[in-house]
């Protein structure tokens, strides 16, 4: 295997896939609550694009566990985003665990990836209409 073949994934684009039991319901949620419209669709799937990265909602064979963050957005002003999404009816998860507690839906998280040049992150989580756990993060520099 050549070095070029071994690096094919590193050069590839990443695209998230999220399960949805009802495409009409999930389309309404993403439109009305998140302000997002699909850029394309096919039988059994909706394709969205945010910041040049694709994610798809699809009809799966099983249900989503929704017990962990399945997809997230990195934003510049988490308070403004959370406030606007709450105004649109999005309900944020409240977390109260050792080392992780939300206040008004937002948690202060110690540590971050060194390549991001941040010392921490602020995070918030909510579920879409299908139970998928989605996150919003803002690096703390």
C-alpha atoms as one frame of an Amber mdcrd trajectory, in Angstrom:
protein
   0.000   0.000   0.000   1.452   3.345  -1.025   1.748   6.319   1.337  -0.878
   8.087  -0.790  -3.330   5.225  -0.240  -2.683   5.268   3.509  -3.475   8.997
   3.640  -6.721   8.770   1.651  -8.870   9.144   4.768  -6.861  12.114   6.030
  -7.503  13.881   2.697 -11.178  12.865   2.598 -14.116  14.935   3.767 -15.932
  13.780   6.895 -19.726  13.592   6.802 -21.893  12.784   9.810 -24.927  10.495
   9.505 -27.778  10.796  12.026 -30.748   8.418  12.194 -34.300   9.753  11.886
 -37.457   7.684  12.265 -39.640  10.320  10.532 -38.087  12.522   7.825 -41.015
  14.963   7.695 -40.860  15.498  11.466 -37.071  15.904  11.501 -37.172  18.292
   8.508 -39.644  20.506  10.431 -37.462  20.410  13.572 -34.275  21.389  11.710
 -36.131  24.109   9.796 -38.295  25.607  12.553 -35.982  25.144  15.532 -32.486
  25.328  14.018 -33.139  27.440  10.918 -31.564  24.846   8.600 -32.872  23.610
   5.258 -31.615  20.548   3.370 -29.351  21.262   0.388 -30.378  17.976  -1.205
 -32.533  14.936  -0.591 -33.078  11.395  -1.794 -35.520   8.667  -0.846 -34.860
   7.991   2.836 -32.418  10.847   3.390 -31.914  14.596   3.797 -28.525  16.263
   3.242 -27.556  19.442   5.123 -24.429  21.587   4.855 -22.959  23.778   7.612
 -19.632  25.546   7.274 -18.720  23.501   4.210 -19.288  20.177   6.003 -22.148
  17.814   5.183 -24.379  15.850   7.503 -27.251  13.612   6.572 -30.405  12.502
   8.336 -31.524   9.062   7.163 -34.130   6.386   7.802 -32.237   3.705   9.780
 -32.899   0.056  10.449 -32.829   0.776  14.218 -33.336   3.639  16.654 -30.811
   6.223  17.826 -29.509   5.704  21.359 -28.991   9.456  21.858 -26.922   8.804
  24.979 -23.861  10.717  23.777 -23.126  13.747  21.593 -23.569  12.537  18.036
 -22.825  15.820  16.261 -21.888  19.322  17.314 -21.326  22.845  16.078 -18.480
  25.133  17.142 -19.705  28.725  17.453 -18.227  32.113  18.355 -20.955  33.207
  20.817 -22.613  30.300  22.624 -24.887  32.524  24.732 -26.392  34.143  21.643
 -26.879  30.785  19.887 -28.422  29.089  22.936 -30.691  32.090  23.530 -31.902
  32.109  19.918 -32.490  28.342  19.878 -34.421  28.539  23.157 -36.547  31.286
  21.601 -37.326  28.839  18.783 -38.394  26.164  21.264 -35.231  24.075  21.598
 -34.959  22.519  25.062 -31.410  22.205  26.400 -30.204  19.352  28.587 -29.412
  20.184  32.188 -26.366  18.313  33.480 -25.306  18.025  37.110 -22.374  15.607
  37.355 -19.066  15.839  39.196 -16.911  18.097  37.025 -19.715  18.929  34.580
 -22.632  21.170  35.514 -24.756  23.348  33.260 -26.007  26.770  34.257 -28.762
  28.184  32.047 -28.042  25.253  29.701 -24.300  25.985  29.295 -21.404  24.125
  30.932 -17.844  25.309  31.519 -15.470  22.490  30.476 -11.830  22.399  31.514
  -9.261  21.542  28.867  -9.315  21.576  25.091  -7.282  20.205  22.198  -3.870
  21.940  22.072  -4.244  22.511  18.314  -7.274  24.732  18.994  -5.179  27.096
  21.122  -7.843  27.146  23.817  -7.676  26.365  27.528 -11.243  25.130  27.755
 -14.634  25.031  26.145 -18.189  26.050  26.903 -20.794  23.512  25.853 -24.544
  22.996  25.591 -26.570  19.966  24.494 -30.045  19.334  23.135 -31.946  16.575
  21.381 -33.494  16.795  17.956 -36.981  15.469  17.229 -35.549  11.951  16.765
 -33.661  11.787  20.076 -30.192  12.460  18.610 -27.976  14.303  21.113 -26.528
  17.443  19.480 -23.978  19.809  20.972 -22.817  23.381  20.666 -19.322  24.371
  21.741 -17.291  27.544  22.053 -13.535  27.390  22.708 -12.341  29.427  25.684
  -9.045  31.131  24.846
